[in-house]
Amino acid sequence: MSVEADFGNNYFFPDAMVTFGEQEFSDERQRFLKNPILIAEVLSKSTESYDKGEKFRLYRSIPSLKEYVLISSDRPVVESFYKEGDGLWRISSAITLESSIHLYALNIDIPLAQIYAKVTGLKEPNDDLPFLHSRT
């Protein structure tokens, strides 16, 4: 199912969505959801910058959206962007399999070990991030 963003000017197929209450659609065939409270995207190398940038900007135009969750596909890293007020978004993150991410829109904690339970070949969270490594 796709979601309507930017007041009907853009439509996306998120990896996961959650609604609360009655679902609202912008078409009679119920293909374009208008009222998700949470959208999750699994990041890949080719989509990461778009998902974090332009797509997130467009998703923020959805009045019902309270949370946007980004899940790395190759390392145990999950980021949550939660809307606190008018245009104010808060970010939280979890970066190891031993940690959990709190989903504010659902008021639940999900262990990263559960999210990545069937994923093999994960990189360390800080691989390829030279500014996080100590210098000698």
C-alpha positions in Angstrom: 0.0 0.0 0.0 1.3 3.5 -0.7 1.1 6.6 1.4 0.1 10.0 0.2 2.5 12.9 1.1 2.9 16.5 0.2 -0.9 17.0 -0.1 -1.4 14.5 -2.9 1.6 15.5 -5.0 3.8 12.5 -4.0 3.1 8.8 -3.2 5.5 6.3 -1.6 5.6 2.7 -0.7 7.2 2.6 2.8 8.6 -0.6 4.1 6.1 -0.5 7.1 3.3 1.8 8.3 1.1 2.0 11.3 -2.3 3.8 11.6 -4.4 4.4 14.6 -8.1 4.4 14.4 -10.0 4.6 11.1 -7.8 4.4 8.0 -8.3 7.3 5.6 -7.6 7.0 1.9 -7.4 9.6 -0.9 -9.0 7.3 -3.5 -12.0 5.1 -3.8 -9.9 2.0 -4.4 -8.1 2.5 -1.1 -4.6 2.5 -2.5 -3.3 5.7 -1.0 -3.3 6.0 2.8 -3.5 9.5 4.2 -3.1 9.0 7.9 -0.2 6.9 9.1 1.1 7.7 12.6 4.4 5.8 12.1 6.4 5.1 8.9 9.5 2.8 8.8 12.1 2.6 6.1 14.9 0.0 5.7 17.9 1.8 4.4 20.2 0.7 1.6 23.3 2.3 0.2 21.3 3.5 -2.8 18.4 5.0 -0.8 19.9 6.1 2.4 20.5 9.8 1.6 17.1 10.2 -0.1 15.3 8.4 2.8 17.0 10.7 5.3 16.6 13.9 3.3 14.0 14.6 0.6 11.7 11.7 1.5 11.6 12.6 5.2 10.9 16.2 4.2 7.9 15.1 2.2 6.7 12.7 4.9 6.7 15.5 7.4 3.9 17.1 5.3 1.6 14.2 6.5 -0.4 15.8 9.4 -1.0 12.5 11.2 2.6 11.4 11.1 4.2 11.2 14.6 7.2 9.1 14.0 9.7 8.1 11.2 11.9 5.2 11.8 15.1 4.4 9.8 16.6 0.9 10.0 20.0 0.2 8.6 20.1 -2.9 6.5 23.8 -3.8 7.1 24.5 -2.8 10.7 22.5 -2.7 14.0 21.6 1.0 13.8 18.0 2.3 14.2 17.0 6.0 14.3 13.6 7.3 15.3 12.4 10.8 14.5 9.4 11.7 16.7 7.3 14.8 16.3 7.0 16.7 19.6 5.2 19.8 18.5 4.6 22.2 15.6 7.6 21.4 13.3 9.8 20.2 16.2 11.2 16.7 15.7 13.3 14.8 18.2 15.7 12.0 17.3 16.7 9.0 19.3 18.9 6.1 18.2 20.1 2.7 19.1 23.4 1.3 17.8 24.1 -2.1 19.2 22.2 -5.5 19.2 22.2 -5.2 23.0 20.2 -1.9 22.9 16.5 -1.1 22.3 14.7 1.6 20.4 11.7 3.3 21.9 8.9 3.9 19.4 7.1 7.0 20.9 4.0 6.8 18.6 3.4 3.2 19.9 4.9 3.7 23.4 6.9 0.5 23.1 10.6 -0.6 23.3 11.9 -3.0 20.6 15.2 -4.7 21.1 17.5 -4.4 18.1 18.3 -8.1 18.6 14.7 -8.8 17.7 14.8 -6.5 14.7 17.9 -8.1 13.3 17.2 -11.7 14.5 17.4 -13.2 11.0 19.9 -10.8 9.5 23.4 -12.3 8.8 26.6 -10.6 8.0 26.0 -7.4 10.0 28.8 -4.9 10.2 29.8 -3.3 13.4 27.8 -0.1 14.0 30.8 2.2 13.6 32.5 0.5 10.6 33.1 3.0 7.8 32.6 6.0 10.2 36.2 7.3 10.6 35.2 10.2 12.8 34.1 7.8 15.5 37.4 5.9 15.6 40.2 7.1 17.9 43.2 8.5 16.2 46.8 7.6 17.3 
